[in-house]
Amino acid sequence: MRSVNEAHVARPGLAVVEVAALDDATAFAVQELLAAQGAVAAAQRTVREPGEPGVRLRFFLDLHPGDDQDDATKDGDHRGAGTRNRP
């Protein structure tokens, strides 16, 4: 699996999703299924890795589209703002 850019997981609700499937149709079906749960930066094509079975599809998922990190910090929720919760 390729490395993940920090910006793609910068706040709660963001995810990098990599699907391994036998064929393109299955990989894209998984992408569509997850797109129903949030905003997806959809992949347009799959990749075949030499020596590995099937295809790979990598896309980015935002479970909280429209939410802004600044909104969370205004409400006093600093969990995603780079601070640690202290006891």
N, C-alpha and C positions, 0 to 999 in steps of 0.2 A: 504494500500500500504506500502511496506517495505521502510525503510529509504534509502536515496541515498548517496553513497560514494562521497566525494568531488572530487576525481580524475576522476570520470565519467563525471563530468561537469566542468572540469578545464579550458576550453577555449571555445570561441564561436564556434558553430558548433557541439558540443558534446551534446548528449541527452540520457536520460534513458527513454525508452518507455515501458509502461505497457499496454497490450491489455487485455480487458475483452471481451469474445465472448461466444456464445452458445456452440461451439464445436472446436475441435483441427483444423479442416480444415480451418475454418474461421480465427482463430488466426494466423495460419501459412501463410495464404494468405495475411494478413495485413503485416506481417514481410517481405514477399517477395516483396510486393508493395513498402515498404519503402527502401528495399535493393537496389532498382533501383535508388534511389536518393542519395545514399552514401554508405560508408562501414558499414557493420553491423556485430557486434559480435553476431551471431545468437544463439538463444535458441534452444535446442534440444528436449525439452519436455514442456508440459503445466502443470499447477498445478490446482488442484481443492481445493478450500477452503471450509471447512465444513460450512454449513448454507448459502453459497452464491451461486447464480446461475451461471452456465457455468464454463468456464475455464479461467485461467490467463496465460499470456505469457509475460515475461520480457526480453528485450534485449537492446543492446547499439548501438547507431547510431552515426556515424561521417559524417557530411555533407561535410567536407573538408578533405578527406583522403589525406595523403601526405603533407598537410600543417603542418608546425611546428611553434609553438609559437615564437621561436627565429627568424624565417624569418619575422614575422610581426613586431617585435621590431626593427630589422635592418632597416626596411623601414620607421620607425618613427611612426608606429601604435602601441600605447601602451594600447589600450582598453582592450586586453586580458592578459596584463602582470601584473595585480595587481595594476596598478596605476589608479587614478581617472582622468577623463578629467576635466580640470579646465577652467572656462570662460576666 
